[in-house]
Amino acid sequence: NVSFYDNFTDSFGQFAAGAHIVFNESKVVNGRLNVRSGDNEEAIEMMILDMGVTGADVDCIGVDLKVMLRRVDVPVGTMFVASEGMGTFEVVHVDGLWEEDEHSNGNGTECTVRCIAHDESIKTVGDMLDAVGTVPIPPYLDREAEESDAEAYNNVYAAGSGSVAAPTAGLHFTDKLLREIGDDNLSFLSLHVGAGTFKPVIAENCRDHKMHAESFQVSVGEVRRIVYAMESGKPLIVVGTTSSRTLE
């Protein structure tokens, strides 16, 4: 027998009855910026590759960020200014070429930049990205980011900024559905998704593809809730690959 449903919400209630659900609650930062290296230079893209151990609440003065600059052969010492003039980013280390496929906006340089704020209202990394960045929507959407993406490209339960790509499996869930599931059947962890999640694999041998590390955290309380659910014999539904590999 095959059951048909009009939407995800209608189907999930029956599928998940009696289960414990685990979500990745990491929130997407405004990780795509337009920067210039000189007054007459055309703006280029600077994409935050991952926040690493740098949270959005960290003081932005002198903090180092792992980024991709959409320009090949960027030397150490180059200064880039955000198009709004609120901050400067100095290249302090170059890792090498960032390669993408023919469907992208071109190759770039993977490097580390040091952040310098020029506005007294900017205190944290999150403040800087909110002021000069845009939502890093994935390339397959084939459009510029819109104001509505700040909400649409985040899960309704998102908390704790740090991802540069959304844990998209959770986008199926609404506030109403979460209420129906019930708080006792929910657990949340956080893995900050890096840009490597949508970096094309262009190496002939997949073993030569460079993977980026990602940081995660799970509170002791949530670990206990998950273990208790499993010991109680409840099925465990883990939403998305980021939640799955965090538990693994």
N, C-alpha and C positions, 0 to 999 in steps of 0.2 A: 504494500500500500504506500502511496505517495501523498503527502500532505502539502497543500499549497497555501501560502500566506500572502497577504497584500503588502506587508512590510516587515522589517526586521523585528520591530517591537512586538508584533503579534506572535512571531515564531519563537522568540527567545524565552518567553515566559514558560512555555511547555518544555523547551529543550533544557533549561537551566533549573528546573524545579528541584529544590533540595540541595543545590550545589553552592559552593563557595567561590566567589568571583574575584580575581586578582587583576588590578589595573596598574598601568604606568601613568602616574599623575604629572610627570614633568611637563612644564609649560614652555612654549616656543618663545625665544627672544627675537627682537628685531635685528636679526643677524646679517642683513644685507645692506651695505652702505655704498654711497657714491663718494669717491675721494679724488683729489687732484694733487699732483706733485709740484705744481707751479701755477701762477696766475693765468697763464695762457694755455695751459694743458687741458685737454678734454677729460672730463670725469671718467673714471673707470670703476668697475665693480670691485669691492672688497667684501669677501664673504667670510664670516666667522666659521671656522671648520669644526671646532668643538670648544666647549667652555672648560674642559678638563676639570681641575679642582677649583677653578675660578667661578664662583657663584655670581649671580647678578647683583648680590648685595655687597660684594667686595669693593673697597675703595678703588676708584679707577685711576688715581694718580700713580703713574709708574707701573701699572699692572701690565703683564705681558699676555698677549692673546695670539692664539694660533689662527692664521688666516690664509686665504687664497686671494691674491691680487691678480686681476684679469689682465696681466701684462707679463710677457716673457722677459727674463734677464733683468730682474730688479736687484740692484746692488744693496749691500748693507749700508746703512746710513741715510738712505733715501727717506725724505719726510713727505708724508701725505696728509693733506688737510681735508677734513670732512666738508662736503659742499656747503653746509650751513655755517662753517667757520667756528663751530663750537668746540672742536677738538683736533689734535694733531696725533698722527701715528708714525713713529719712527721704526724703520726696519732694523731689527737688531740681530736677526739670524735668518739665513736662507737655507731651506731644506732641499730645494730643487724644483724641478718642473712638475706642475700639476697638469696632467693630461686628461683630456676629455675626448669624446667621439665627435663625429662630423655633425651631429644634431645639436651640439652645444653652442655656446657663444664664444668658443675658442679656448685655447690653453691659457694657463696662467703660471704664477709662481707661488709655491707653498712656502710660507715664511712665518716668522714671529715678529709681531710689532709691539712697541711700547706705547701706551696710551698717555696722552697729556691733555687735560681738560682746560678750556679757556673761558668757561662760564661758571660763575660761583654757584649756580643752582645745580650743577652737575657734581654729585658726590660719589656715586657708585657706577659700576660698569653698566648696570641696568638703566640708570639715568642717562648715561651717554648713548646707549643703543636706542632707548626710547626717543631721544631727542634727534638723532641723526640717521637712524636705521629704518628699514622697512621689514615686513614679515618675509622670511625667505621661503616663499612658496616654491614647490618643486618645479623643475624645468618643463615637465610634461604638461603643465597647465598652459604654457605658451602665452603668457600675458604678464603685464606688470602687476605688482601687488596693489591691492585696494585697501582702503581703510577698514572695510568690513572683514578682511582676512584676519585681523587681530583676534576676532571672536570665532570666525568660521573655521580657521585653521588651528584651533585649539579645542581640546576636549572640554565638555561642560564641567568636569571635575578637576581641570588642570590647576596645579598649585606648585609654586617653586620653580621659577624660571631657570632655564639652563640648556634646553634643546634648541638645535638649529634646524630640526625637521620634526614634524609632529609624529607621535605614536598613533598612526592613523586608524588602527583597528578600533580604537575607542570612539571614533567619530560617529559610530552607529548608535551610541547610547545617548539617551535624553535624560533630563532631570526626572521626568515622569517615570521612565523605566527604572531608573536607579531607586526611586522611592518604592516602586512595586517589588523590587528585589529585596530591599530592606537592608539597613545598615549592618545588621548582624551577619549578613552574608557577603559583605564586601571587605576587601583589603586593598591597600594602596602602597606602592613602592615607587621609587624614582630612579630611572636611568636616563641621563641626559644624552639625547640622540645627537650624533655628530654628522657632518656633511658626507662622510664616507658611506652613509646609508644609501645615497643616490649617486655616488661617483661611479661612472661607467667602468665595467671591467673590459679593458681594451688589450690587456696582455694576452699573448697567444697561449701561454700556460697560466692557468688561474693561480698557481703557486707564486707567480711573480707579481700578482696584484697586491698593492700595498694597502693593508687594512689600518684603520685608525682606532685607537683605544677609546673607550667610553667609560665614564665614571657612573657609579650607581650608589644608592643607599637605601637600606630597609631598616625601619625602626625595630627595636627589640619587641615592642608590643605587637607589631604587625606579624613578625615572624612567629610569635607565640599563637596568634589567632589562626594563622595558616596551618601550623603544626596541629593545633587543637582540632581544626576542621578535618584534617586528614585522619587524625587518630579517631575521630568520631565517625569515620566512614563516609563523610560527605564527598561527593565528586568535586574535583578542583577544576575550574575553568579559568585558564590564564589567557588574558586578552592581549593578543599581539606577540610578535617575536621579541620585542624589547622586554616585556614582562617575563616571557619564557626564559630568555637567556640570563636575566637577573636572578631568577630562582635557581637556574642550573648552576 
